[in-house]
Amino acid sequence: MADLHTGGPDLPQERRLSTEIPGPRSRELHARKIAAVAQGVGTVLPIYAVAAGGGVVVDVDGNSLIDFGSGIAVTTIGNSAPTLVAAVNEQVAAFTHTCFMVTPYDGYVRVAETLNRITPGSHDKRTVLFNSGAEAVENAVKIARAHTRRPAVVAFDHAYHGRTNLTMAMTAKNLPYKSGFGPFAGEVYRAPVSYPFRDQGVEGPAAARRAIDLIEKQVGTENLAAVVIEPIQGEGGFVVPAPGFLTALASWCRANDVVFVADEVQTGFARTGDLFACDQEGVVPDLIVTAKGIAGGLPLAAVTGRAEIMDAPHVGGLGGTYGGNPIACAAALAVMELIETDGLVGRARDIGLTMTERLKAMRAVDERIGDVRGRGAMIAIELVEPGTRTPDAELTRRVAAGAHAKGLIVLTCGTFGNVLRFLPPLSIPDQLLTEGLDILDAVLKES
């Protein structure tokens, strides 16, 4: 099976089931995982990968599955894209690490320059690099507090910001993220988000006013350092706020010297059919947090923002041993070049149109699909009891399991556990996208 270890876009773009899912070799490896890895590390689908590329993941049993997950929105440009592989190999041959805080290097600076150029807004910007989205969110809060000299932070219902102590406090969902891990960091407050499916008739500006009223009364603008929000919520259920919600919040923040932080960890780098989700409404955040799709699978994250805010922390106050690792920086530069040269923003829009049209057709004949939402290649369906808005988490689990068994990788999410989310790599061929939707349609009819 040595040929299976050749990944990237040259991998045959086909769904192939050689065994049941998971197959015998995956089951053997999973038994070893259970014996060796802490049980707190869960697994959505215990197939063990040996290759991935285009729109497929191939496992140790020779099964080739259609990928609607992208490693949770990480391999947006596709796994092992040749340009990325070449850039990484060149950097590995040169050096793997020096620590930017000890002896810096060009790659870090080039990534910062690129992010300063492509993120929303034409103002003077600065960037700092980290390893993960949670680390970057936490540092965005540090930067906002240093700039404003205020302690409080507002996050939103259904938010997900990470698994560190501070970002767990900012995350809304208890299980599996927070239960048993407290006490959490203080001075974190929660406001209601715009959730159109569950906020019937509440327009974006009105939903923003509802949140602002709560913030003013329960937190106080004089105490507030930052408002942190995902422009489209990820783990919370791919919730797309009603038009005008983000712009009203950002305007209020600007008027009250509160730092408006956009957490674009999942939505960034062409995923939503714009380079960043904020671009859809012309929202210019004070700070933008990026990770996941930034480096094609290598660990990298960033905070980019207004120079006067980013430069507030004292020298030595920001950093980390691995932050802006040279190999990850090389990968990020390749990713950002590919997004532009390969027209991936447009590709994400095309994928979104295909998926949305098909999913809305399914909803028209299936009352259990309460909502179809998302943008670009970040699309979801919310499953409910027929003719209601009552979440149906059990149906969601059945549909996900049925899709997995037929060779389609899908993910669930949502505060109520009733959302199926679809994050195909932008390199997925059209025929695999269509086949994946066919499988989903069939599984829904069987469930």
Helices and strands as residue ranges (DSSP letters): G 2-5, G 8-10, H 24-36, E 49-53, E 56-59, E 64-67, H 70-73, H 82-94, H 106-118, E 125-130, H 133-148, E 152-156, H 165-170, E 188-191, H 204-218, G 221-223, E 224-229, H 245-255, E 259-263, G 277-281, E 287-290, G 292-295, E 301-306, H 307-310, H 326-341, H 344-365, E 369-375, E 378-383, H 393-405, E 408-409, E 411-413, E 419-422, H 430-446
